[in-house]
Amino acid sequence: MRKLNHTHGGNITEISKRYDLRAEDVIDFSASINPLEMSKKARQIVIDGLDSVLHYPEQFAETLTSQISDFHGIPEECILAGNGSTELIYLIPRVFKPKKALMVIPTFSEYRSALELVGCNTDTFLLSEENGFKLEVERLIGALEGKYDILYICNPGNPTGALVSKDAILEIVDKASNYGTLSIVDEAFIDFVEDESVKKAAIERPNLIVLRSMTKFFGIPGMRVGFAISSKENIDRMMVYKEPWSINSLGSIAAIESLKDTGYMEESRRFVEKERDHLFSSLADIRWLKPFPSVANYILARIKNGGLDADMLFDILAKKGLLIRSCTSFEGLGNRFFRVAVRKREENERLANGLRQVQ
Ligand SMILES: Cc1ncc(COP(=O)(O)O)c(C=O)c1O
């Protein structure tokens, strides 16, 4: 059997061993996590709540689900919490048993892995660099044409950072519905542009499932919390296949507290926007780089010329303790693309300096 592709950023332990660095000396630009880290209030709740691990967590994270419901204005019966959105990415093909899928690429590799496990055939719809990785709605609708059971769109795109408007997503979802295609819209990074979420539309549309992650924006990737929003009927179907206790007690209380910390959320958006603009300009000023505009907390860039590819660049920077995400494993991108997370100003400057010294 073919090995699944689980290449991702954030492998600090492995990389620090490989490059003989101390983990604390590595600056991780390869995983796109909130540069302000987790909410201070959430952190305190986790410390104070350590003893909660002495008991089983709620079977289906009912208290967290209720908090998500209040925060997002979605009925509880239309929400299913998971152990990161990854658990739900793997759950969906098991529940809906698609035979043929279309994925808008370049994108997150786990959709394909999850689909292949249930024997689903996959086609891809390639976004072009010439078009700034913008999704051409009519072309996608044309490609769908009754041929697919399931469609995957990541919005904002990872690794591109490009946003598809809410109206465009809904136009695609509704056309897909006419063809009997279930649309999965992965909004793992939409918190940075929350108004563009199609979360509310998912309540009433039986062919739409929205996936949300709480690990990136809320800075808790080690605690694994995410959720799906869809019609009550779809959530009920997914519940049948869902294991109990997959959201642990600490992840659950951290996520609940994070959703109460509106000050942290506002500050995170402001901070990321400012630092993203600054980092973008620094990258754009490097003559051999082409960065792509992003609405999220990461930037995709291409090495324009010379004999350098993204893996070589990764190696050069890793030796300096700067960890970038080479995008050579992303289907549909060549070997010259890499992605960097937006971090704090001083760290971003160290990255820009490291890059300037390369060629
Ligand atoms: C686009 C996208 N979706 C989903 C995930 C999974 O996130 P999590 O399982 O931490 O919620 C990731 C993680 O990198 C991602 O980039």
The ligand as an SDF file (V2000), in Angstrom:
LIG
                    3D

 16 16  0  0  0  0  0  0  0  0999 V2000
   -5.7210   24.0090    5.8160 C   0  0  0  0  0  0  0  0  0  0  0  0
   -5.6340   23.1760    7.0380 C   0  0  0  0  0  0  0  0  0  0  0  0
   -6.7150   22.5120    7.4590 N   0  0  0  0  0  0  0  0  0  0  0  0
   -6.6880   21.7550    8.5660 C   0  0  0  0  0  0  0  0  0  0  0  0
   -5.5400   21.6290    9.3020 C   0  0  0  0  0  0  0  0  0  0  0  0
   -5.5660   20.7720   10.5260 C   0  0  0  0  0  0  0  0  0  0  0  0
   -5.5560   21.5420   11.6590 O   0  0  0  0  0  0  0  0  0  0  0  0
   -5.9110   20.9830   13.0960 P   0  0  0  0  0  0  0  0  0  0  0  0
   -6.0910   19.5080   12.9770 O   0  0  0  0  0  0  0  0  0  0  0  0
   -4.7720   21.3480   13.9620 O   0  0  0  0  0  0  0  0  0  0  0  0
   -7.1890   21.6680   13.4930 O   0  0  0  0  0  0  0  0  0  0  0  0
   -4.3900   22.3010    8.9150 C   0  0  0  0  0  0  0  0  0  0  0  0
   -3.1350   22.1590    9.6840 C   0  0  0  0  0  0  0  0  0  0  0  0
   -2.0910   22.5830    9.2930 O   0  0  0  0  0  0  0  0  0  0  0  0
   -4.4420   23.1030    7.7500 C   0  0  0  0  0  0  0  0  0  0  0  0
   -3.3740   23.7670    7.3290 O   0  0  0  0  0  0  0  0  0  0  0  0
  1  2  1  0
  2  3  1  0
  2 15  2  0
  3  4  2  0
  4  5  1  0
  5  6  1  0
  5 12  2  0
  6  7  1  0
  7  8  1  0
  8  9  2  0
  8 10  1  0
  8 11  1  0
 12 13  1  0
 12 15  1  0
 13 14  2  0
 15 16  1  0
M  END
$$$$
